[in-house]
């Protein structure tokens, strides 16, 4: 499962849990006092739940960050190689353009002669 899918799954799981809890509390056949006590206990547990969620999100962010750095390094290497190849090709083309036309023609005919041999 990708990191994005894992993050979406965790977020959906938490949202579904919250909605299910609220619906269950409203529909459950409890007295008002029992429901209030249950809500108070749930509210007291929220900071711990938020801390767990924060830790999970931080771990996911760290994994994504490491992955992004690895991808960036690979992209940067390929970019450097492409720039070096472009500079080399540009230099060769520039030298060919600077040669007098007679040398270019001589080189062309001599390479054709070599291929015919």
N, C-alpha and C positions, 0 to 999 in steps of 0.2 A: 504494500500500500504506500502511495507516495505521501510525502510530508504534508502536502496541501489537503489530501483526502483524510489523513489522520487528524489534522486540525479541525476540519469540517465535521468529522465524525464526533470528536470530543465535544465540540460546541453544540452539535445537535443532541448529543446524549444529555448534556447538562440542561439544555433548554427543555427537552422532553421530560426530564426528571422534575424540573421545577413546575411545569404545567400539570404533570400528573399528580404531584403532591398537593398543589392548590385545589385541583378538581376533587381529589379524594377527600380533602378536608371539608370542602363545601358540601359534598354529597353524603359523607359519613353520618350515620345515626348516632352522634354523640351530643352530649349536653354542651351548652355554651362554655361552661367552666372547663370541661375536659378539652374542648377544642382550643381555648385560649392557652391552657397549659402546654398543649402540644405545639402551638404556634410559638410560644415563648422558648421552648426547648429548641425548636428549629431555628429561631432567630439567634439563639446563643451559639448554635453550631455554624452559622454563616461565616464568621471570621476564619474559622479553621478551613472550611470549604473554599473560601476565597484564596487563602494561602496555598492550598493544594493546587487550585486552578492556576494561580500565578506561577508556581514552581513548574507545573506541566507546560505552560505556555513558554516559560523561559527556556526549558530544555528543547522544545520544538524550535524556538527562534535560534538557539545555538546551533542546532543541527542544520537548519536552513542556511545560516551564515557560513558555516564550514563548507557546505556544498557550493554556495555561491562563490566563495574564495577559490575553491578548486576549479570550478568552471571558468572563472575569470582568468586564472593563471594559464589555463590551456588556451583560451581565446587570445590572450596577450602574446603567447608564444607564436601562435599561428599568424597573428597580425604582424609581428616582427619579421617572420620568415617571408611573408607576402611583400612587405615593404622592401626588404633586402632584394628579393627577386625582381621587383619592379625597378629599383634603382639600377640593378645590373643590366636589365633589358634596356632601360633608357640610355645607359652609357654605351651599350653596343650599338643601338640605333643612332645615337649621336655621332659615334665614330664613323659609321657607314655613311652618314649624311655629309660628313666633313671630307671624305675621300673624293678625289677628283673623279669625274665620270669615267675617264679612260681606265682607271684602276679597277673600278667596279665592273666595267665591261670585260676587262682582261680576266678578272677573277671569275666572272660568270662563265666565260667561254672555256677557261681552263678547268673549271669544275665539271662542265658538261663533257669535255674531252676525257677527263678522268673516269667518268661514269660509263663512257662508251668503251673503254678499254676493258 
